[in-house]
């Protein structure tokens, strides 16, 4: 029920965005799940009806990082984009390691990420379709290296 006190936000959780939940708590749904569902809430009877949204059934339309790595500056003043790689990911299998510096993608000089609007957001490159091949120029321990990585579906469709 909507007026159930156990479902109200508690003061200590108000700033974190977490809701206090009762014993019948089953799940938290993210935006992606909500887009794929038709939901009817009957507050009077305390029921929720859920049905898969028919036009979104089938392959996963959600865009996500198919590289399995991100490149971020060490702090707000840093110009270097540093790799953080998930072990076993396409990036890891291609030889990219934590701490590698990203210098370029194809012909794009990513060291100018602060001034070149073509660079950011990098996520648009990592969320391209599976099978897309990226040529990355990296620096590791002062030495330059070129890596070719094919994006892969990390999550099942």
Secondary structure, DSSP 8 states (H G I E B T S, - for coil): -TT-GGGS--GGGTTTT-----TT------HHHHHTEEEEEETTTTEEEEEE-GGG-SS------SSSEEEEESSTT---EEEEE-TTSHHHHTT--TT-EEEEETTEEGGGTTT-TTT--THHHHTS-TT-EEEEEEEETTEEEEEEEE----S--
